[in-house]
Amino acid sequence: MKVRYQADNDLSQIIVKATIRLEPMIDFKTAHAAGLSGLDDLTVLTRAAADRRILVSHDLKTMPHHFATFIQSAISPGVLLVPQGTSLTGITEDLLLIWLVDDAQDWINRIRILPL
C-alpha cells in the first residue's frame, strides 16, 4: 500500500502545499480536512491510524511521548516530526522520497525526525 500523509494541526500548510506541488499524486490530508483542530495528541494519533496515514507534525515536545503510549495498545502508521525552521526543500524532498520508495508497511510503529 502506498504511503499516505496526515498533517497535524500544528504543521505548516506551506509544507503540505509544497509537497503536493512537487508531486500532485501524493495523498496528503490537511488537519482541517480531517477535523483535527483542538484535539489532543492521542486522539490525533487514533484518527491518523484509523485512516492509515503517517502523521506529520512539528510537535517534537509532546508527540514522541504520546506516540510511545499509543503504540503500547494500538498500531500506528507512523509519525514524522519536522523541527520548526527546517529547510522546506529538504522536508518536501524527504516526504517525496518516502512516498516514492517506501511502502506504508515500512512505517508501522516508527517515528522519525526529518530531514532523514
Secondary structure, DSSP 4 states (H G I P E B T S, - for coil): -B--EEE-TTS-HHHHHHHHHH-TT--EE-HHHHT-TT--HHHHHHHHHHTT-EEEES-TTTHHHHHHHHTTTS----EEE--TT--HHHHHHHHHHHHHH-BGGGGTT-EEESP-
